[in-house]
Amino acid sequence: MGKIILASILSGIILFVWGMLSWMVLPIHDGTLRPLPNAQAVIDVLKKQNLEDGYYLYPAYPESPSGPGPEMDAMMQEFEKKHQEGPIFSVIYKAEGMPPMPPQMMIAGLLINMLSSFIAATLLSMAIKNGARMTYFQRFRFVALIGVFAAIVSFLNLKNWMYYPTDFTRAMMLDLLLTWIIGGLVIAALIKPAKAIPEANESSQSES
């Protein structure tokens, strides 16, 4: 457990630094979060709605209090008409302002990285304890594939079902994949079998 915790802490810190680099230094996300033209007009309309904090979608899928029936059929026809006419959009709304990226958000981000690294390290450790004699490359690949899985079930799913833009989806998936490539390098170095595999065998086993 000690190695898992150490891997979680080190990987979490490194991934946190990588996240800052990927968003603030590297061009991975450039142009994917666009400013809203004439934002004040949109803000004024939203404020007049007195919305609660939440996720809003237009056109929203209808919900009839009476359940299936003529009323629901009419609502579905109206929904389909609006959906075909467009526009289709979603809004994540937070009524009260706050400082951008306050300390508690940064701390939470670091802890999330450590928690996700803990899960990845635990899964790798379980695979090794179940008898998998993994080389460093195989352990690295194990963790990196977790990133592939995460990218597919999160952002690719959201593109399919929630119309996330292609450039945004591509950037987020690339960032996530690179995150777990980096995480895999760290975790694979610390989580390993009790007895090291001879270096002579590593190249042949890594090809399997």
Stockholm file with secondary structure:
# STOCKHOLM 1.0

chainA/1-208         MGKIILASILSGIILFVWGMLSWMVLPIHDGTLRPLPNAQAVIDVLKKQNLEDGYYLYPAYPESPSGPGPEMDAMMQEFEKKHQEGPIFSVIYKAEGMPPMPPQMMIAGLLINMLSSFIAATLLSMAIKNGARMTYFQRFRFVALIGVFAAIVSFLNLKNWMYYPTDFTRAMMLDLLLTWIIGGLVIAALIKPAKAIPEANESSQSES
#=GR chainA/1-208 SS CHHHHHHHHHHHHHHHHHHHHHHHTSSTTTTSSCCCTTHHHHHHHHHHTTCCSEEEEESCCCCCTTCSSHHHHHHHHHHHHHHHHSCCEEEEECSSCCCSSCHHHHHHHHHHHHHHHHHHHHHHHHHHHTTCCCCHHHHHHHHHHHHHHHHIIIIIHHHHHHCCCHHHHHHHHHHHHHHHHHHHHHHHHHSCCSSCCCHHHHHHHHTC
#=GC SS_cons         CHHHHHHHHHHHHHHHHHHHHHHHTSSTTTTSSCCCTTHHHHHHHHHHTTCCSEEEEESCCCCCTTCSSHHHHHHHHHHHHHHHHSCCEEEEECSSCCCSSCHHHHHHHHHHHHHHHHHHHHHHHHHHHTTCCCCHHHHHHHHHHHHHHHHIIIIIHHHHHHCCCHHHHHHHHHHHHHHHHHHHHHHHHHSCCSSCCCHHHHHHHHTC
//
